Amino acid sequence: MNNYDFQERLAFSVDGRTEDDAATIKQIVAGCVTVTKTDVQEDRSGIDYWATLRRGARIGIDLKLRSVGCSRFWKEGPELALEIWSVLPDDEHCGKAGWTLDESKKTDYTLHRFDPRDTCMVYLLPFQLLRMAFRESLSAWKGRYRLPDPQNSGTWKSQAIFIPAEVVLVAISAKMQAVTP
């Protein structure tokens, strides 16, 4: 089981990256004029940044940043870390669904970034379509892709699965089509 320090991981996700994140968001979100880092309450609801468009509309973006060296595990190109459990159920915890399955998130898009030593690719994904695709595909993906042991924060355990970005994009695309009876 991987041990990690929650406060260290939290600091990693926010420390000194706001300018890089804002520049990336402005570059890929057409019409974006400002990018604002959210407060802790909004962060907990699934929004790290607000991207404001020229006419005032705001887009809530949840940043998913990967550590340097993650590419050493890739077999089919960049992989997205998709969280199954934020808190794995056990004798002490009833469990909490991971962010990828969390229907209460107010997120509009997730922005998946990597250290440039791994790849310069970024992925801006519509959250609800990602959530639906993940829910539908998870059981099949568990048998095919890397599902490491849960991470141990010292207080609770969490678990993510690592799915090639291209596979995720195909699954999202499939959710954009529907057949009605």
C-alpha positions as a Markdown table, in Angstrom:
| # | Residue | x | y | z |
|---|---|---|---|---|
| 1 | Met | 0.0 | 0.0 | 0.0 |
| 2 | Asn | 1.3 | 3.4 | -0.9 |
| 3 | Asn | 1.6 | 5.9 | 2.0 |
| 4 | Tyr | 1.3 | 9.6 | 1.3 |
| 5 | Asp | 0.9 | 12.7 | 3.4 |
| 6 | Phe | -2.4 | 14.4 | 2.6 |
| 7 | Gln | -1.1 | 17.9 | 3.4 |
| 8 | Glu | 1.9 | 17.3 | 1.1 |
| 9 | Arg | -0.3 | 16.2 | -1.7 |
| 10 | Leu | -2.6 | 19.2 | -1.2 |
| 11 | Ala | 0.3 | 21.5 | -1.2 |
| 12 | Phe | 1.6 | 19.9 | -4.4 |
| 13 | Ser | -1.8 | 20.5 | -6.1 |
| 14 | Val | -1.8 | 24.2 | -5.4 |
| 15 | Asp | 1.8 | 25.4 | -4.6 |
| 16 | Gly | 3.2 | 27.8 | -7.2 |
| 17 | Arg | 1.1 | 26.5 | -10.1 |
| 18 | Thr | -1.7 | 29.1 | -10.3 |
| 19 | Glu | 0.1 | 31.2 | -13.0 |
| 20 | Asp | 0.8 | 28.1 | -15.1 |
| 21 | Asp | -2.8 | 26.8 | -14.6 |
| 22 | Ala | -4.3 | 30.2 | -15.5 |
| 23 | Ala | -2.2 | 30.5 | -18.6 |
| 24 | Thr | -3.2 | 27.0 | -19.7 |
| 25 | Ile | -6.8 | 27.7 | -19.1 |
| 26 | Lys | -6.7 | 30.9 | -21.0 |
| 27 | Gln | -5.0 | 29.2 | -23.9 |
| 28 | Ile | -7.5 | 26.4 | -24.3 |
| 29 | Val | -10.8 | 27.9 | -23.2 |
| 30 | Ala | -12.0 | 30.1 | -26.1 |
| 31 | Gly | -13.2 | 33.6 | -24.9 |
| 32 | Cys | -11.6 | 33.3 | -21.5 |
| 33 | Val | -10.5 | 36.7 | -20.1 |
| 34 | Thr | -9.8 | 35.9 | -16.5 |
| 35 | Val | -8.9 | 32.9 | -14.4 |
| 36 | Thr | -9.5 | 33.0 | -10.6 |
| 37 | Lys | -8.3 | 30.6 | -8.0 |
| 38 | Thr | -11.1 | 29.5 | -5.7 |
| 39 | Asp | -11.3 | 29.4 | -1.9 |
| 40 | Val | -11.2 | 26.3 | 0.2 |
| 41 | Gln | -15.0 | 25.9 | 0.2 |
| 42 | Glu | -15.3 | 26.0 | -3.5 |
| 43 | Asp | -12.3 | 23.8 | -3.9 |
| 44 | Arg | -14.1 | 21.1 | -1.8 |
| 45 | Ser | -17.1 | 21.4 | -4.0 |
| 46 | Gly | -14.9 | 20.4 | -7.0 |
| 47 | Ile | -13.9 | 23.8 | -8.4 |
| 48 | Asp | -10.2 | 24.9 | -8.3 |
| 49 | Tyr | -10.5 | 27.7 | -10.8 |
| 50 | Trp | -13.2 | 29.9 | -12.3 |
| 51 | Ala | -12.7 | 30.8 | -16.0 |
| 52 | Thr | -14.7 | 33.9 | -16.9 |
| 53 | Leu | -15.6 | 34.4 | -20.5 |
| 54 | Arg | -16.0 | 37.8 | -22.3 |
| 55 | Arg | -19.7 | 38.0 | -21.7 |
| 56 | Gly | -19.5 | 37.1 | -18.0 |
| 57 | Ala | -20.2 | 33.3 | -18.0 |
| 58 | Arg | -18.1 | 31.4 | -15.6 |
| 59 | Ile | -16.8 | 27.9 | -16.0 |
| 60 | Gly | -15.8 | 25.8 | -12.9 |
| 61 | Ile | -12.6 | 23.8 | -13.5 |
| 62 | Asp | -11.2 | 21.1 | -11.3 |
| 63 | Leu | -7.4 | 20.7 | -11.8 |
| 64 | Lys | -6.0 | 17.2 | -11.8 |
| 65 | Leu | -2.2 | 17.5 | -11.7 |
| 66 | Arg | 0.1 | 14.5 | -12.0 |
| 67 | Ser | 3.6 | 14.2 | -10.4 |
| 68 | Val | 6.7 | 14.1 | -12.4 |
| 69 | Gly | 7.7 | 10.6 | -13.5 |
| 70 | Cys | 4.2 | 9.2 | -14.0 |
| 71 | Ser | 5.0 | 8.4 | -17.6 |
| 72 | Arg | 7.2 | 5.5 | -16.5 |
| 73 | Phe | 4.0 | 3.5 | -16.0 |
| 74 | Trp | 2.3 | 4.4 | -19.3 |
| 75 | Lys | 1.9 | 1.7 | -21.9 |
| 76 | Glu | -0.6 | 3.4 | -24.2 |
| 77 | Gly | 0.3 | 7.1 | -23.8 |
| 78 | Pro | -0.7 | 9.6 | -21.1 |
| 79 | Glu | -2.9 | 8.1 | -18.4 |
| 80 | Leu | -5.6 | 9.9 | -16.4 |
| 81 | Ala | -5.8 | 9.1 | -12.7 |
| 82 | Leu | -9.5 | 8.6 | -12.1 |
| 83 | Glu | -10.5 | 8.2 | -8.4 |
| 84 | Ile | -12.8 | 5.4 | -7.4 |
| 85 | Trp | -12.8 | 6.0 | -3.7 |
| 86 | Ser | -11.9 | 9.2 | -1.9 |
| 87 | Val | -12.4 | 7.2 | 1.3 |
| 88 | Leu | -12.2 | 3.5 | 0.9 |
| 89 | Pro | -14.9 | 1.8 | 3.1 |
| 90 | Asp | -13.5 | -0.2 | 6.1 |
| 91 | Asp | -14.3 | -0.9 | 9.7 |
| 92 | Glu | -13.9 | 2.8 | 10.7 |
| 93 | His | -15.2 | 4.6 | 7.5 |
| 94 | Cys | -18.4 | 4.1 | 5.6 |
| 95 | Gly | -16.7 | 5.2 | 2.4 |
| 96 | Lys | -16.9 | 8.1 | 0.1 |
| 97 | Ala | -17.1 | 7.9 | -3.7 |
| 98 | Gly | -14.1 | 9.2 | -5.5 |
| 99 | Trp | -14.3 | 12.6 | -7.3 |
| 100 | Thr | -14.8 | 10.8 | -10.7 |
| 101 | Leu | -18.1 | 9.2 | -9.4 |
| 102 | Asp | -19.3 | 12.1 | -7.2 |
| 103 | Glu | -22.7 | 13.4 | -8.4 |
| 104 | Ser | -22.5 | 16.3 | -5.9 |
| 105 | Lys | -19.5 | 17.9 | -7.6 |
| 106 | Lys | -20.3 | 21.3 | -9.1 |
| 107 | Thr | -17.4 | 20.9 | -11.6 |
| 108 | Asp | -18.0 | 21.9 | -15.2 |
| 109 | Tyr | -14.7 | 20.6 | -16.5 |
| 110 | Thr | -11.7 | 18.7 | -15.3 |
| 111 | Leu | -8.3 | 19.9 | -16.4 |
| 112 | His | -5.7 | 17.1 | -16.5 |
| 113 | Arg | -2.1 | 18.4 | -16.5 |
| 114 | Phe | 1.3 | 16.6 | -16.3 |
| 115 | Asp | 4.8 | 17.7 | -15.5 |
| 116 | Pro | 6.2 | 18.8 | -18.9 |
| 117 | Arg | 9.0 | 16.2 | -18.5 |
| 118 | Asp | 6.3 | 13.6 | -18.9 |
| 119 | Thr | 4.2 | 15.2 | -21.6 |
| 120 | Cys | 3.0 | 18.7 | -22.7 |
| 121 | Met | -0.5 | 17.2 | -23.4 |
| 122 | Val | -3.4 | 18.6 | -21.3 |
| 123 | Tyr | -7.0 | 17.3 | -21.3 |
| 124 | Leu | -10.0 | 19.5 | -20.6 |
| 125 | Leu | -12.9 | 17.1 | -20.1 |
| 126 | Pro | -16.6 | 17.8 | -19.5 |
| 127 | Phe | -17.1 | 16.5 | -16.0 |
| 128 | Gln | -20.6 | 15.0 | -16.2 |
| 129 | Leu | -19.8 | 13.1 | -19.4 |
| 130 | Leu | -16.6 | 11.9 | -17.8 |
| 131 | Arg | -18.5 | 10.8 | -14.7 |
| 132 | Met | -21.1 | 8.9 | -16.7 |
| 133 | Ala | -18.5 | 7.3 | -18.9 |
| 134 | Phe | -16.4 | 6.3 | -15.9 |
| 135 | Arg | -19.4 | 4.8 | -14.1 |
| 136 | Glu | -20.4 | 2.7 | -17.2 |
| 137 | Ser | -16.8 | 1.6 | -18.0 |
| 138 | Leu | -15.3 | 1.0 | -14.5 |
| 139 | Ser | -15.9 | -2.7 | -14.2 |
| 140 | Ala | -14.4 | -3.4 | -17.6 |
| 141 | Trp | -11.5 | -1.1 | -17.0 |
| 142 | Lys | -10.7 | -2.7 | -13.6 |
| 143 | Gly | -9.8 | -5.9 | -15.5 |
| 144 | Arg | -7.7 | -4.2 | -18.1 |
| 145 | Tyr | -5.8 | -1.2 | -16.6 |
| 146 | Arg | -3.6 | -0.4 | -13.7 |
| 147 | Leu | -5.4 | -0.5 | -10.4 |
| 148 | Pro | -2.7 | 0.0 | -7.8 |
| 149 | Asp | -3.1 | -0.7 | -4.1 |
| 150 | Pro | -5.0 | 2.0 | -2.2 |
| 151 | Gln | -3.1 | 5.0 | -1.0 |
| 152 | Asn | -2.9 | 5.4 | 2.8 |
| 153 | Ser | -3.1 | 8.9 | 4.2 |
| 154 | Gly | -2.6 | 7.6 | 7.7 |
| 155 | Thr | -6.3 | 8.4 | 8.5 |
| 156 | Trp | -8.1 | 6.9 | 5.5 |
| 157 | Lys | -7.4 | 5.1 | 2.3 |
| 158 | Ser | -8.2 | 6.2 | -1.3 |
| 159 | Gln | -8.0 | 4.5 | -4.6 |
| 160 | Ala | -7.6 | 5.5 | -8.2 |
| 161 | Ile | -7.4 | 3.7 | -11.5 |
| 162 | Phe | -5.1 | 4.8 | -14.3 |
| 163 | Ile | -6.7 | 4.8 | -17.7 |
| 164 | Pro | -5.1 | 5.9 | -21.0 |
| 165 | Ala | -6.4 | 9.3 | -22.0 |
| 166 | Glu | -7.4 | 8.1 | -25.5 |
| 167 | Val | -9.6 | 5.4 | -24.0 |
| 168 | Val | -11.3 | 7.9 | -21.7 |
| 169 | Leu | -12.0 | 10.2 | -24.7 |
| 170 | Val | -13.6 | 7.3 | -26.6 |
| 171 | Ala | -15.8 | 6.5 | -23.6 |
| 172 | Ile | -16.8 | 10.2 | -23.3 |
| 173 | Ser | -17.6 | 10.4 | -27.0 |
| 174 | Ala | -19.9 | 7.3 | -26.6 |
| 175 | Lys | -21.8 | 9.0 | -23.9 |
| 176 | Met | -22.6 | 11.9 | -26.2 |
| 177 | Gln | -24.7 | 9.6 | -28.3 |
| 178 | Ala | -27.9 | 8.0 | -27.2 |
| 179 | Val | -30.4 | 5.5 | -28.6 |
| 180 | Thr | -33.9 | 6.0 | -27.4 |
| 181 | Pro | -36.5 | 3.1 | -27.3 |
